[in-house]
Amino acid sequence: MTDLKPNTLYQLSVPVFSRYLHQLDKLLSDMQLFVQQKGLSEADLLAAKLAEDMFPLGQQISTAIGFSLRTCLPLAGKNIDTFSPDSISTASLQLQLQRSLKCLQLLSEEQFEQGCPAKIVTQAGFADLSLSPSEYLQQYMLPNFFFHYAMTYAILRQQGMPLSKQNFDGYHQYPKGFSF
């Protein structure tokens, strides 16, 4: 991990999203292996839900990925592009993720300093919001990204994929077979 610079909008967003998109990339790779080892249907796994009125796994993953750019591009004064796939498969999600990571890598602190608007206008479901950049990032977008990221983890666990906090954050380590 690199040392953080003072809490700029860039530092509080791009490195955070980049790190967790890399974690999500590992989850997708592990998911593919899980599907192969268990002889599961990828489509069935991507359609799995925690509850009937929630997004399925594939949409949770795509939405989490999309929130990274929905957050950072407006903060850098750019138009939003989420690279959302037309149809959801592991391959399309990996492509969306790689394109999003590449887009994040092209953003600079200067773009955030020079292009950031005084207010960011967006929607939360059916609610119209106008938020300061700081509130947009810290109170709205980061929680939404982590909500969909956590739902991804939860659905995979519900479907029997052996995961730990290490898979979620990349920091924790536990011996094989450990449980609480």
Secondary structure, DSSP 8 states (H G I E B T S, - for coil): -----S--HHHHHHHHHHHHHHHHHHHHHHHHHHHHHHT--HHHHHT--SSTTS--HHHHHHHHHHHHHHHHHHHTT--------SS--HHHHHHHHHHHHHHHHH--HHHHHHH--SSEEEEETTEEEEE-HHHIIIIIIHHHHHHHHHHHHHHHHHTT----HHHHHS-----TT---
